[in-house]
Amino acid sequence: MIVSIGIDIIEVYRIRETLARTPRFVERVFTQAERAYCERKGMASAQSYAARFAAKEACLKALKTGWQGKITWHDIEIISDENGVPSLKFHGEASKILENLGANVVHLSMSHTTEHAVAQVIFEKI
């Protein structure tokens, strides 16, 4: 049974401009592992950052919280397996909220072009 869904889209240029203008943005929003992954992408790093930003926003929508409460950017982490398949890892307050929703399966899909990044999150209870 689907418990909740969230989706988000963002223009890559907005993330690229924020990265150039606000160096602390990456540390505030992304975990060390997320930063390492994105930086390995070289010229496409802004696209990878944008996709992960969209995933975090989509996850907040699926959690049904937005930025209310004690959730931090680092409470939601996008990790990739050895094949590059992304998934979500929850920490702190986000982990507690997910548990309270009763979801025990989390699905993440991300995609990007040079101009846009999109992500969808589905919480399921099986």
N, C-alpha and C positions, 0 to 999 in steps of 0.2 A: 504494500500500500504506500502510495506517495504521501509523505508527511508535509513537504513544502518544496517550493522551487524558487530560484532567483536567477535573474539574468542581468547582464550589464554590458554596455558598449562604450568605448571611449575612442577619441581621436588620438592617434599616436603622436601627432605634433604637440599636443598638450603635455604629454609626459616628457617628450624630448625637450621642450622649452623649460619645463619645471626642473628637469635634471641639470640643465645648463645654468639656470637662474638660482636654484636653491640646492647647493651640494648636500645639505643635511637631510634632504627629502628621502634619499635612498636608505639612510640609516634609520630614519623615523618610521618608514613604511615597510621596509623589506628586511627579512632576517638575513644573517650572514650567508646562509646556504642559498637563499634566493638571489642575493647580490652576486655571489660567485657564479651561479648558473647564468644569469643575465650578462655578466661581464664577459663570459666566454663566447658570447655571440657577436662580439666585435661591433661592426657597423649596424647590426640588427638588434643591438641591446635595447634600444628604446622600444622596439616592438615587443620584446620579451617582457620588459618592465610593464608595458601597457597591458599585456595579456594577464599578467599576475595582478595588476591593480584591478582590472575588471573582474577577475576571479574573486578577489577579496570583497569587492562591492557586491557581487552576485551572492556570495556567501552570507553577507550581512542581511541581504534581503530574504534569503532562505531561512536564516535564523530568526527572522521577524523582529529584529531589534533596531536596525540602523545603528547609529552611533550612540544609542542610549546606554546607560549603565557603565560598567567597568571594562568593556571590551577595548583592547588595544589592537593596533595593526599587526603586532607580532603574535597575537592570539590565533591568527589564521595564517597558516604557512602552506605554500604550494611546493610540493616536493615532486621529484620525478624518479621513476624506477630506472633500471639499467637500460631499458629500451626507450627512455625518454617520455614514457606515459605519465602525465601529471596526475596528482591526487592531492587531497587536502589533509593536512595534519592540524589538529586543534590543540590549543594550549589554554590554560587559565580559564577565564570567564566564558570564552567561546565553547570550550569543552563542556562546561557545566550546563550551558544553555542547550547544546545539542543533546545532551543526555536527558534533560527535562522534556525536550520535544519527543523523545522516544524513538528517534531515528537510530538505526544501527547499520545502515549502508549509506554511503555518500558517493555521489557521482559528480564528476567535474569534466566539462568539455570546454576547451579554449581554442580560439583561432585568431589569426591576425593577417592583415595585409600590410602594405607599406603605409596605409592611411588609417586603418581602424583595427581595434582589438575587441573581441567579444568573448564572454564566458557565460556558461550556464552551470548552475549547481542544482542538484536534485537530492533531497533527503528522503530516504525510504525506510520503512519498517517492515521487516520480513519475519 
